[in-house]
Amino acid sequence: MLGFLNKMNGDKAIWAVVALLALFSFLPVYSASSNLVYVVGNGTTIGYLVKHAILLLMGFGIIYGVHRIPTHFFKGLSLIAMPVVLLLLLYTLAQGQVIDGANASRWIRIPIVGFTFQTSNLAAVVLMIYVARYLTKIKDKTITFKESILPLWLPVFLVIVLILPANFSTAGIIFSMVLLLCFIGGYPFKYLLGIVGAGILCLTIFILTAKAVPDLFPNRVDTWMSRIESFSNPEDTEADYQIEKAKIAIATGGIVGNGAGKSVMKNFLPQSSSDFIYAIIVEEYGLLGGFVLMFFYLLLLFRIVVVANSNGTVFGKLLVLGVGLPIVFQALINMAVAVELFPVTGQTLPLISSGGTSSWMTCLAIGIILSASNKHAQSEPEEIDETNPLEVLSGQL
Amino acid sequence: MPVTEKNILTRLYIVAGLLFLFAMAVLVKLVSIQMVEGDKYRKLAMDRTEKMFTIAPKRGNLYSDDGSLLATSVSRYTIRFDAETVGKKDFEENVKPLSDALAKLFGKTTSHYQQLLRKAKANKNRYALVARNLDYSDYIAVKQFPLFNKGPYKGGLIIEQKIVREHPLGKIAERSVGYERVDENGYYTRVGLEGAFGEYLRGIEGKRLKQKIAKGQWKPIGWDNIVEPQDGYDVVSTIDINIQDIAHHALLGQLEKYNAEHGCVIVMETETGEIKAISNLGRTTDGKYYERLNYAIGESHEPGSTFKLMSMVVALEDKVIDTNTVIDTEKGNYKVYNRTVRDSKHGGYGKITAAKAFEVSSNTAFAKIINNNYKENPEKFVNRLMNMNLHRELGLPVKGEGTPVIRYPGDKGWSGVSLAWMSHGYEVSLTPLQTLTFYNAIANDGEMLKPRLIKEVKEWDKTILKFEKEVINPSICSKETAHKVQQLLKNVVEKKHGTGHGLYSPNFSMAGKTGTTQKNYVSKDPEVMKYISTFAGYFPADDPKYSCIVVIHEPDKSVGYYGADVSGPVFKSVAQKIYASSPLVDEVDVHDAETKNLDEEFQRYFAASNKKYNEVPNVEGMSGMDAVSILENLGIEVEVKGNGKVKKQSIAKGTDLKKVNKIVLELS
């Protein structure tokens, strides 16, 4: 056991934050499960708890496994994973899971385990590593936009386009994160502006096409429109239901909250265990709980910055930021939705929500950050081990 | 532009700073929701998620005087079928066995139910009626049936429960037991005993705060109810189900025999005023009789000849006549102003005493007595009636008591002929119960008791309230007058000339007065003339235990319409059956001379057989049976010759028992 602990390398503070958040996550997940059991009529409360525990345990396994991978291996891995991810995304989109008549094909079912798997989460991590790799590669060059189209923007474009029809907000976040990483990684600013412009143009075309010919391909344009409309529309609309309940939950929480499991609004918020979990946490644990949770995410942000800072390589820095910032960003988006700073998106609260496999991708990202924070793993080897193909691949990139 | 670690970090700090600001914005918004908009949303939370629920209390039971149930609350279940929620496979697999089971339970054919279910499925009916008003055991059985045992979502079973009031006696006294309904405005419709004692039976509604947990689902908040529901008290009424049963069937039989419009019977306990039975039957369009309206309490009508008792009491009290005052019935016609009072017997009764006038029910005699003696001072007559509380409602807890009409001189409708007509029960109006209350007062030597329907209010075994007899008027007339009219009432039945003599039975005594009232006398056409036949009285005549009134409206004239013929038999039947079932009356029945002898003999035998003997006893003079049993009990063999009493015993008394083996008795 001690040996195992000793093998846990990397930033101790990140380990601690992740462990605390994971432990804390049992409370809101257990509380929200009563709604699923007694109102929706699915499973048992203990069942949800056990399922959550298993997911977290496996997540921990992922963190542990990933953090022992030498950082520079991720270069090669991302290159290999990219086509796989694109195929998975294509498959996901093609099978067309329909929710409420709108296309919400975000999940594929993992055959044996039975868990559903949101491919866009994996795609996001892989894409960020890929972009980090590219940015590292061009760090000393002055590149033209033309040169970067094929190696950088084509994969980005493909991933985004494959996610967009089913999951606008994730596509948007991934796109923003890519831009952010490019900005940090020194990609020319003027080109970035061009890309943003092109992105907006593409989106407009997409939406207009979807509106004009609704049956052409499955999409959720109507859902996005209504959500954005209800956010900007001051009058009460049907879509305000969730956000109103979330605000009621926050308002009744008070300073110290109603107490664990005593949330009332969890019964009315359809996504009480994922999208609106922050509102439920504030209802049960009050402003105090809300602030502490925020503090942990900011601590994570701080540690990510510290790890990026202390990592000796440009790839290491960009890798940490590329996979780390989205976690914090997603957390902030989730909380912003609950307090009505942001339209309803359907982003989970990383490490807290019982979002199933999406938490594994967070764990993957955490593992990568920990790997990068590991002093032993970060220095590139002097000599390339010819027998390890990954070593060869990563070294050349 | 080469990328260096330094410019990466610079840009990172910018990004991290922006994220931090975003985080701060979230927290500020969080606080602002709590502090600024907090009150609004907290109020919304209360409005949307909390609600006060009322918990219906259990309504108390209504009992008869001996503790038999008259009305109680039970759950009834209605079963419906949601054909849409059931899967096609489930449906096809189970429709046959389910139909079989339903058919078996409800006694219809399997195909009936199969058709019903299939039709529901085809029409996508989500609310098809399967069975209505099941009791608990049937409901439990239905729940276990194939398909239905899969529950509401897979099996399509819809259950609606309601609390209904059951009357174990059925149609008997249905109207008198009554009901109580409350509408959405909280207005109560109160009928019969249920309505009258609603305040005791109802109980107090409980209150429970509940929290909404989903569409249509509410979860109780906290351990306790805000207000505990309090079950209604049980009410023990004065109704005796045996007497009620007797009265109901006696009345029903007579109504059917005479094809009458409606009728009622009330039986009242003389000493206490407790109403032991109250039966109201009316004819429906299909010619059957049901408890419809509470005629006994609600229907005020001209009492006719039964009112002669009131007139008689007034006249005797004022001493304007005595029972032996002779009155000329004027050949059955007595003219007052332009109208003529007629006797039912054509040609009248000649010159008769006031007593006989009462017994034969002479209209002319009464019109003459009252008109002659009070025409100068009609107020005196009316005042006397009013002193006997005849113009007042009895003030019953049962709603809808008919208002009595006793006109005062000068009132609208009063005329010169009023006295003459009032004397024999016209131009006045009383309900059957009001008339009975007066008759009961006479039976009680003048003490007028308020009719009572309630004995006790109980909570389980604990008595909450006990009701004692209530006196309306301790003395409506002198004891002397009461005794005089008691004799008259007795004579109506016992004397050969009495109008009620047809009811006479040597076995038990009754006292009463007949009444045959013309209902629509305004029309002179005898074809449309309708009658009300009444008999009011009490029994046994000398020691009244119960008083009773029978009123039958509109008997078929071709069969008969006189009070004695139509209503009298109901009275007699009620009296006879109560008599037969009452131990007190049995005792009276066997008290003749012969039984006295038997009794004495038994006492002698009993004394003799209880003595301890050492020598042969004297059995001479004893009945043979008694002598044999005594001697054989002593171990002596007995030989008997002849019948009757012991004339001679072969071994003399006083002989030592040890020496005796056999004794021969000669009987006379």
Interface residues (C-beta under 8 A of the other chain):
Chain A: N35 Y38 V39 L135 K139 D140 K141 T142 L180 F183 I184 G185 G186 P188 E244 K247 I248 I250 A251 T252 G253 G254 V264 M265 N267 F268 V282 L287 G290 F291 M294 Y297 L298 L301 V305 A308 N309 V314 K317 L318 L321 L325 V328 F329 L332 M335 A336 V339 E340 L341
Chain B: M1 P2 V3 E5 N7 I8 L9 R11 L12 Y13 V15 A16 L19 F20 F22 A23 A25 V26 L27 K29 L30 V31 I33 Q34 E37 G38 D39 K40 Y41 R42 L44 A45 R48 T49 Q211 K212 I213 A214 Q217
